[in-house]
Each structure stands twice: as structure tokens, then as C-alpha cells.
Amino acid sequence: MAETLLSVRNLTVAFQTRRGAFDAVRDVSFDVEAGRVLGVVGESGSGKSVTAMALMQLLPEAARVSSGQIHLAGRDLGSLSDRQMRSVRGREIAMVFQDPMSSLNPIFSIGRQLMEPLTLQLGLSRAAARARAEELLGLVRIPSPPQIMRAYPHELSGGMRQRVMIAIALSCGPKLLIADEPTTALDVTTQAQILTLLRDLQHRMHMAVLLITHDLGVVAEFADDVQVMYAGRIVERSPVGALFDRPAHPYTEGLLRCMPPLEDEDPERLPAIEGNVASPFAMPAGCSFHPRCPYAWEACGRIQPQAVTLGAGHDAACLRHGVVPA
């Protein structure tokens, strides 16, 4: 059995806005094992990125963790001060954000941004940090590291900027890497290169990875396990192979049907999940997916389904698999 590196229990993240309060993440529990990749999938607004920000304690001012516990290697992150958490970021848990152009500082050189965590977190001298920074650029397969060290973000392509972000995230040797939509803004060829790079680095460094994406094709290629989120809740979790072979939640089935068929590169029309994601200010009672579900019946509108075990590591929160109380 692999060691549990990250343990999240009953995490709820609340937002306070001008329109009122709502929970963006609702009672979420999951584990990430050392050396494994957990994919998190779902439509925009399902709570994937908010969950990641809560793990890093980088939530916006309007948000707060209203309940739940987050443990990393047995350490309760919720009990840490801001100063203690700053020492955890980078050294134990690091993050690659969606858009490298907005994450990198446009007025500082690549070298300066790479060297900063090495000097602040690891206490390296300037010369040692420069040497390590050039080594990291080589590790993420960027040619001519000394030249790139002098460059600025706007002088690099999108794929190169994402490689720099990966190098910064890996600079202090974290145990857990959170990759939030790391290939969204990239073309297909560059996307494949970044995923191959991440997989190679994950194996080489024996990191755990939390991969957040809306692309089930990326999950199939890269993840060991997968959890599906909808409206702030986890509705299904499974080893990746079982999810594709035997999807158990109607929402998962809908996501899989929306994938373009491999045998038809230019289908006339892609299927879609009917309806819209519920507003967080007007979440339906019972199962939050029931207004869009082709299998819904009366009980779905009044009962919040609990996760039911369907096999080894596979469970789904759907009344089709549970006992419906009268």
C-alpha cells in the first residue's frame, strides 16, 4: 500500500459576495498517495481550482475555509501561521498555474524568478542559485539555459513559459505538485510535450501530482486515479481505467459522451450535457445534478446521495447505486 501524502477531510470553502454567501467547495474528502497522480475533472465552476487554492492557502479575500482538515505528510496545514505556510509552499507543496504569462512577473528576468525561491527557501548563495537555476532549465528541456536566464517572460513562447513555471515549482523539490490546467492555453503538440515532461519528472522525482483539468483525454494519459467534481462536490472517484470502462455517475457518463470520437476526426455535431450548471446562489435540493440527469426521479430532488462503494477504489454518489429511504 502506498503512503498517503495528502489527506483532505470534509473541506468546505465559503465565499462572501455582494449577492450573498455560497459554498464553492462542499464537504470534499480525498487522499493523494505518494508517487501517484490524482486527476480532478469537471466543468468550469465545479470547485476544482478553489480546492487547489485552499490546499495552498491562497484563497482570495472573499473566500475562507469554513470547515474541514488538510494534512500533508501528517502535518495539519490549517493550524500553521502565514509564516509557517510560506515555508511549506515550494519545499513541500508547489503549484503550476493555468496561465504562465499572468503568473510570471513581466518586469523580472527568468533567472531572477527562478533564483528567488532557491535563495529564500533553501538559503543558497547567489552563485549556487544561478547554477541550480540553469540546471533546472535543462531539466525541463529548455535549450541554452544561460541565455534564457537573461530573457523576460514576453520573449518566450507559451510552451517555454510553462516549462519555466514547472522549473520554478520543482526548484525546492516538493513532495506534492499541483498542476492546475497546465496545458489549457497550449496547442496540441506543445500540450503533449508538457504532459510527457511532467510524467518524466514525476517518475524521476517520485512526486505525487494533483492534476486539475477539464480534459478527460489528459486524465486518461497521465493520471493513476481520478475524481469527478460537480457543483463543489465529488460525485465519483475511481482508478482511471475503471472510470473509462464503467462510469457510474450520470455526470461522468455525460462527460465521456462529450469526448470527440477517435474514429471521426470531424464529427458534424458533438453531444453535450443538457442544461446548465446550477447557480451557486440557487443550488437545487437533493442531488445537484438531478435537473440535468436523464435518470432522475422524484427522490433525486429531495435526497443528497452519499458515496457508495462499487469496487476497489471506485465509488459514486448516485441514488441508482444506493438504498433510497422512504
Secondary structure, 3 states (H helix, E strand, C coil): CCCEEEEEEEEEEEEEECCEEEEEEEEEEEEEECCCEEEEECCCCCCHHHHHHHHHCCCCCCEEEEEEEEEECCEEHHHCCHHHHHHHECCCEEEECCCHHHHCCCCCCHHHHHHHHHHHCCCCCHHHHHHHHHHHHHHCCCCCHHHHHCCCHHHCCHHHHHHHHHHHHHCCCCCEEEEECCCCCCCHHHHHHHHHHHHHHHHHHCCEEEEEECCHHHHHHHCCEEEEEECCEEEEEEEHHHHHHCCCCHHHHHHHHCCCCCCCCCCCCCCCCCCCCCCHHHCCCCCCCHHHCCCCCHHHHCCCCCCEEEECCEEECCHHHCCCCC
